[in-house]
């Protein structure tokens, strides 16, 4: 973006002299008297004023214009070109979300899974310049959406996830491994996995710590979130009499989640309610925005020469006209 400013604006005070010069010029015209006296003006009664009579004011106009441009040149106009570049590589983020049956517990309203979806969608909308993808896991894992800048599509796919899409269980290692596979070839300056779960790893083909070691090798940072209150939470349970709510003990392997984050220079968070979950995503948002490399470029260019040349041209025209076509007798 280009901006114009003046390095020495105090010279603009000289402009107040121009109205005074114009006033003095008008005063002189009105009080000008001929120095040649004649007995009668009858001989000139039929003589009409020529263009020379009116064009004599051109000389004064050229001088005033020249002075105006010279004052502008003295004020040193400059163009200030600035640009702020954010690396197009940006940050690549994979959201790994647990969709096991325990995610239907209602300590986070309306339940853990829906609360996670709502908060994550706000997070996605707050990062329009980043590529974001989605992995879901329970007893197994798969990629719901690969890395994309089309966040509308991502949010629509996020809306579609629900319990029962895949076998039940909590395969944290598989969920991490799938997310890592989507990020390992990324050229982004920062690669991040945000893993949200409410349970203990109890199935899957890969140990979570092994998945974290692979992530560390590829320079992927992992933020882990344990979703669930402290103690017990109401959760729907299928019984012979249909779906009933029972108080289920909240079991989150916090030691494992903390270790996974520490291995990759990430951070562990505990979301005991929806408000805490919102605050966690806001903190992650702040942490990762600080990783973007911003290059600010500014350049100043002197523009006074153009105005000085115009002032010289106008002054030159005045001198040419004064001693040629608009010459006056002494």
Buried (B, 14 or more C-beta within 10 A) or exposed (E): EEEEEBEEEEBEEBEEEBEEEEEEBEEEEEEEEEEEEEEEEEEEEEEEEEEEEEEBEBBBEBBBBBBBBBBBBBBBBBEEEEEEEEBEBBBBBBBBBBBBBBBBBBBBEEBBBBBBBBBBBEBBEEBEEBBBBBBBBBBBBEBBBEBBEEBEEBBEBBEEBEBEEBEBBBBBBBBBBBBBBBBBEBEBBBBBBBBBBBBEBEBBEBBBBEBBBBBBEBBBBBBBBBBBBEEBBBBBEEEEEEEEEEEBEBEBBEEBBBBBBBBBEBBBBBBBBBEBBBBBBBEBEEBBEEEBEEEEEEEEEEBBEEBBEBBBBBBEBBEEBBEEEBEEEE
